[in-house]
Amino acid sequence: MKMARYDWTKFTITADFNADVRSIYKAWTTPAGLESWFLRKADFYTITGRLRGKDESILKEDTYEWLWHGFGDDTLQKGEVLEVNEIDFLKFTFTDDTIVSVSLRSANGLTILELTQENIKEEPDPGQNLFIQCQTGWTFYLANLKSIIEGGIDLRNKRMDVRSNFK
């Protein structure tokens, strides 16, 4: 019997939130929203190079520079917003030329979020496996978004003296 080969180039994570679609969408599509649950600093720049305001919605072709809690300013994530519909969907570039898509829908009084990361390069060294690192990271951050939206508790380590050695 031949085993099917697992696709290590993409994954999808689903999460549910006891909040309306608009609130979750704003948490993903404004710098202030992203900083509330995900990033230490989220700067977005318009196509003309203007820095977006913290409560201003991102748009297609914006570029970004992100900084993480637990890491210095030398760990800078850069990318571009590929799609945004201002309602329930966004897509952006991410680590190592991967693509992240986030879609939202209402179901049974909840907001259902589906995050897909694709275009992940296969890596023979498990310690460098971006699939596992990103899937683990997104799982934590989606749990943190749920915690903040539903209970107000931020689960992130924001102390630089207690740094992550995960890189």
N, C-alpha and C positions, 0 to 999 in steps of 0.2 A: 504494500500500500504506500503510495507516494503522498507525502505531506505537502499541502499548499504552502507556497512561499509567502511570508508575511510582508506587507507593504510598509517599509520603514520610511517612506518618503512623505507621508502625511498622516495626520491624526485629527480626530474630531472629539471635542469635549462638549457636553451639554450640562447646563446648570439652570436651576429655576429660582425665581426671585418673587417674593411677596411685595411687589412694587409694580407701578405702571411702566409700560414700554418707554415712554418719554424720559422718565427718570434714569433708567438704565442706559438709554441711548446718550443722554447728556453726560453720564459718567464716563463714557467712552469717547465722546466727540468734543469735549472742551478741555483746555489745559487744566483748569481748576478741578474738573471732574476726574481726570486721570490722576492728578496729584492727591486726590482724596482717598484713593484706595490702591494705587498701582505704583506711581513714580514719586521720586523726590522732587524732580523738576521736569515739566513738559513744556518745551518751547516749540511752537509751530510758526512757520513763516509762509506768507502768501507767495504766489508766483512772482510778485514784484520784490520780494525780500522783506516785507513789513512783518514785524513780530505781532502775532495775534494776541489780543487781550485775553486774560485768564478765563473770562466767561464767554468768549467769542467762539462760535462753532467753527470747526475745521471744515475745509473744502477739498475737493479733488485737486490734486497737483500741489497741495501744501507739502512742504518738507518739514521734518521734525528733528529735534535733538532732545534726547531723554537722558536723565540722570537717575540712578537708582539709590535707594537707601542702602546703607551698608557698604557702599563702594565710593571711591573718590571720584573727582571730576575727570580723571583720566579714563574711566570706564563710561564712555559716551556712546549711546545708541543713536544712529542716524538712519533716517528712512524717508519714505514718501507716502502720502495718502493716494491710493490708486482709485478708489471709488468711495462715494458717500452719497446717500440718498436723502438725508435730513429727516428720516423717519425711523428706519429699522435695519439698516445695513451699512457696513463699512468694510473696506479692504485696504491693507497697507503692507508695505515691505517691512521685513523684520530681519533678525539676526541671520547673517550668512546667506543673503539673497532668498530667504524664504518669504512666503506670502501668508498673511493672516487675514481671514475673513470672519466677521462677526455678524450674525443675523439674529433678529429678535422677533418673537411672535407672542401673542396672548393665547393662553389655553387654560381653561378651568380656573380662572381668577388669578393666574400666575403669569409672569413674563418668563418665557423660555428663551434662553440664550444658547446659540450653537456657535462654537468657535472652531474653525478649521485652520490648521497650519499645514502648508504644503510646500513642495519644492525643496524638501529636506534632503541634503546629500547624505548618502549612506556612508557610515564611518566604521571601519573595522575595529578601531580601538574603543571598547565600551566606555572608557573614561571620558572620551570626547564625543559621545553620542548625543547629538543635538536633539534627536527625537525624544529621548528620555529626559534630558535636561529641560527642554521647553515644555513637554507635557507635564512634568512635575511642577514647573514654575507656574504655568497657567492654572493648574488645578489649585495651587495655593492662592493665587491672586483672585481667582473667581470665588473661592471660599471667603477671602477677605472682603471682596465687594459685597457678597451676601451678608457678611457679618456687619459691615458698616451700614448698608442700606436698611437692614432689618433690626439691628440692635445697637448701632453706634460704636461698636468696639473695633479698633484697628489692630490687626494681628501682626503687622509688620514690625521688624526690629529697626528702629530709627536711630539707634545709638552707634556712632562711629567707633566707640571704644569696644564694642562687641561686634566685630566685623565678620562677615561671612567669608569663608575661604572657598566658597563655591564660585568658580569662574568659568 
